[in-house]
């Protein structure tokens, strides 16, 4: 099973480039952003050029309720995110309320 990365802002710029790069390097990707048509185009491109599995979520990351709603729609393997790319930074996901030194906690709900 491939590792899974979630990329916010994947509809353009560094987010899009990161999604493409991770997909080419055997990551399955969750691509997110506000512009559905751009995300659909990216999903088609990734599927046509790689063997990566792609899941698309359309929402505005600045809207906490939209983030909660989007996260609640993830099922099965998609809830097991290994890497988080947001705000132009790549981080390993640590789902905990008490991170150890050097780790960051990410809360999606």
C-alpha positions as YAML, in Angstrom:
chain: A
units: angstrom
residues:
- id: 1
  name: UNK
  ca: [0.00, 0.00, 0.00]
- id: 2
  name: UNK
  ca: [1.32, 3.43, -0.96]
- id: 3
  name: UNK
  ca: [1.72, 6.13, 1.68]
- id: 4
  name: UNK
  ca: [-0.94, 8.84, 1.56]
- id: 5
  name: UNK
  ca: [-0.30, 12.58, 1.40]
- id: 6
  name: UNK
  ca: [-2.83, 15.37, 1.78]
- id: 7
  name: UNK
  ca: [-2.04, 18.55, -0.11]
- id: 8
  name: UNK
  ca: [-3.97, 21.75, 0.57]
- id: 9
  name: UNK
  ca: [-3.98, 24.43, -2.10]
- id: 10
  name: UNK
  ca: [-3.39, 21.80, -4.79]
- id: 11
  name: UNK
  ca: [-5.28, 23.68, -7.49]
- id: 12
  name: UNK
  ca: [-2.27, 25.83, -8.42]
- id: 13
  name: UNK
  ca: [1.33, 26.75, -7.76]
- id: 14
  name: UNK
  ca: [3.48, 24.90, -5.27]
- id: 15
  name: UNK
  ca: [0.54, 22.83, -4.02]
- id: 16
  name: UNK
  ca: [-0.17, 21.51, -7.53]
- id: 17
  name: UNK
  ca: [3.50, 20.84, -8.20]
- id: 18
  name: UNK
  ca: [3.82, 18.99, -4.90]
- id: 19
  name: UNK
  ca: [0.79, 16.81, -5.64]
- id: 20
  name: UNK
  ca: [2.27, 15.90, -9.03]
- id: 21
  name: UNK
  ca: [5.69, 15.17, -7.51]
- id: 22
  name: UNK
  ca: [4.32, 12.98, -4.72]
- id: 23
  name: UNK
  ca: [2.07, 11.07, -7.14]
- id: 24
  name: UNK
  ca: [5.06, 10.39, -9.42]
- id: 25
  name: UNK
  ca: [6.93, 9.07, -6.38]
- id: 26
  name: UNK
  ca: [4.40, 6.42, -5.39]
- id: 27
  name: UNK
  ca: [2.22, 8.39, -3.00]
- id: 28
  name: UNK
  ca: [-1.55, 8.26, -3.17]
- id: 29
  name: UNK
  ca: [-2.77, 11.83, -2.80]
- id: 30
  name: UNK
  ca: [-5.68, 13.73, -1.35]
- id: 31
  name: UNK
  ca: [-5.83, 17.02, -3.23]
- id: 32
  name: UNK
  ca: [-7.74, 19.92, -1.73]
- id: 33
  name: UNK
  ca: [-8.57, 23.48, -2.65]
- id: 34
  name: UNK
  ca: [-11.37, 25.90, -3.42]
- id: 35
  name: UNK
  ca: [-11.52, 25.59, -7.22]
- id: 36
  name: UNK
  ca: [-13.26, 22.35, -8.22]
- id: 37
  name: UNK
  ca: [-12.50, 22.66, -11.94]
- id: 38
  name: UNK
  ca: [-8.76, 23.04, -11.32]
- id: 39
  name: UNK
  ca: [-8.72, 20.10, -8.90]
- id: 40
  name: UNK
  ca: [-10.63, 17.94, -11.40]
- id: 41
  name: UNK
  ca: [-8.06, 18.82, -14.07]
- id: 42
  name: UNK
  ca: [-5.21, 17.91, -11.72]
- id: 43
  name: UNK
  ca: [-6.88, 14.64, -10.75]
- id: 44
  name: UNK
  ca: [-7.24, 13.68, -14.42]
- id: 45
  name: UNK
  ca: [-3.61, 14.60, -15.09]
- id: 46
  name: UNK
  ca: [-2.30, 12.56, -12.14]
- id: 47
  name: UNK
  ca: [-4.41, 9.55, -13.10]
- id: 48
  name: UNK
  ca: [-3.23, 9.70, -16.72]
- id: 49
  name: UNK
  ca: [0.48, 10.06, -15.89]
- id: 50
  name: UNK
  ca: [0.93, 7.94, -12.75]
- id: 51
  name: UNK
  ca: [-0.40, 4.88, -10.97]
- id: 52
  name: UNK
  ca: [-1.29, 6.97, -7.92]
- id: 53
  name: UNK
  ca: [-4.76, 6.86, -6.43]
- id: 54
  name: UNK
  ca: [-6.32, 10.32, -6.05]
- id: 55
  name: UNK
  ca: [-9.08, 11.63, -3.80]
- id: 56
  name: UNK
  ca: [-10.35, 15.20, -4.28]
- id: 57
  name: UNK
  ca: [-11.90, 17.42, -1.60]
- id: 58
  name: UNK
  ca: [-13.19, 20.89, -2.45]
- id: 59
  name: UNK
  ca: [-13.28, 23.33, 0.48]
- id: 60
  name: UNK
  ca: [-11.77, 26.55, 1.81]
- id: 61
  name: UNK
  ca: [-9.11, 25.73, 4.41]
- id: 62
  name: UNK
  ca: [-9.88, 29.01, 6.20]
- id: 63
  name: UNK
  ca: [-13.37, 27.72, 7.05]
- id: 64
  name: UNK
  ca: [-13.12, 25.39, 10.08]
- id: 65
  name: UNK
  ca: [-16.57, 23.90, 9.53]
- id: 66
  name: UNK
  ca: [-15.71, 23.13, 5.89]
- id: 67
  name: UNK
  ca: [-12.49, 21.43, 7.02]
- id: 68
  name: UNK
  ca: [-14.40, 19.30, 9.54]
- id: 69
  name: UNK
  ca: [-16.98, 18.38, 6.94]
- id: 70
  name: UNK
  ca: [-14.35, 17.45, 4.35]
- id: 71
  name: UNK
  ca: [-12.37, 15.36, 6.84]
- id: 72
  name: UNK
  ca: [-15.54, 13.50, 7.89]
- id: 73
  name: UNK
  ca: [-16.06, 12.43, 4.26]
- id: 74
  name: UNK
  ca: [-12.80, 10.50, 4.15]
- id: 75
  name: UNK
  ca: [-13.32, 6.76, 4.44]
- id: 76
  name: UNK
  ca: [-11.15, 3.66, 4.50]
- id: 77
  name: UNK
  ca: [-7.50, 4.10, 3.62]
- id: 78
  name: UNK
  ca: [-7.93, 7.84, 3.08]
- id: 79
  name: UNK
  ca: [-8.15, 8.44, 6.84]
- id: 80
  name: UNK
  ca: [-4.58, 7.12, 7.24]
- id: 81
  name: UNK
  ca: [-2.65, 10.19, 6.12]
- id: 82
  name: UNK
  ca: [1.13, 9.88, 6.34]
- id: 83
  name: UNK
  ca: [2.24, 13.30, 5.05]
- id: 84
  name: UNK
  ca: [0.64, 16.72, 5.26]
- id: 85
  name: UNK
  ca: [1.54, 19.49, 2.82]
- id: 86
  name: UNK
  ca: [0.00, 22.79, 3.80]
- id: 87
  name: UNK
  ca: [1.05, 26.42, 3.70]
- id: 88
  name: UNK
  ca: [4.02, 25.43, 1.52]
- id: 89
  name: UNK
  ca: [5.51, 23.14, 4.19]
- id: 90
  name: UNK
  ca: [5.85, 19.38, 4.10]
- id: 91
  name: UNK
  ca: [5.35, 17.67, 7.45]
- id: 92
  name: UNK
  ca: [4.85, 14.19, 8.76]
- id: 93
  name: UNK
  ca: [1.45, 13.83, 10.35]
- id: 94
  name: UNK
  ca: [1.42, 13.22, 14.09]
- id: 95
  name: UNK
  ca: [-2.12, 12.77, 15.31]
- id: 96
  name: UNK
  ca: [-1.72, 13.37, 19.00]
- id: 97
  name: UNK
  ca: [-2.65, 15.90, 21.62]
- id: 98
  name: UNK
  ca: [0.78, 15.60, 23.27]
- id: 99
  name: UNK
  ca: [3.53, 15.76, 20.66]
- id: 100
  name: UNK
  ca: [7.05, 14.87, 21.70]
- id: 101
  name: UNK
  ca: [9.87, 17.37, 21.27]
- id: 102
  name: UNK
  ca: [10.28, 18.24, 17.58]
- id: 103
  name: UNK
  ca: [6.83, 16.98, 16.55]
- id: 104
  name: UNK
  ca: [3.75, 18.99, 15.76]
- id: 105
  name: UNK
  ca: [0.18, 17.94, 16.46]
- id: 106
  name: UNK
  ca: [-2.37, 18.28, 13.69]
- id: 107
  name: UNK
  ca: [-6.05, 18.34, 14.45]
- id: 108
  name: UNK
  ca: [-8.49, 17.89, 11.60]
- id: 109
  name: UNK
  ca: [-11.61, 18.04, 13.76]
...
